[in-house]
């Protein structure tokens, strides 16, 4: 399978998530997909309080609202 067909190119995915105790963890499936990309890659992470513009900023960085909005990930 070509890396261009990976799910990470189809929709926003969570690379870092939290478990039921609030501990942060890497989502291995997403990391495996990213590892298949043979080109230089930049990962952007944003954290902050509820309703402070995190999703807006990520959507702007992604150049619009193509596909699913980032705010619906959780």
VENBEL-V395287 format. One record per backbone hydrogen bond with DSSP energy under -0.5 kcal/mol. NH is the residue of the N-H (numbers start at 1). CO is the residue of the C=O. If there is no record, write none. Layout:
BEGIN
{{NH | CO} {NH | CO}}
END
This chain:
BEGIN
{{5 | 2} {6 | 3} {9 | 6} {10 | 7} {11 | 7} {15 | 13} {17 | 25} {19 | 23} {22 | 19} {25 | 17} {27 | 15} {28 | 26} {31 | 27} {32 | 28} {33 | 29} {34 | 30} {35 | 31} {36 | 32} {36 | 33} {37 | 34} {38 | 36} {52 | 49} {57 | 53} {58 | 54} {59 | 55} {60 | 56} {61 | 57} {62 | 58} {63 | 60} {64 | 59} {72 | 69} {73 | 70}}
END
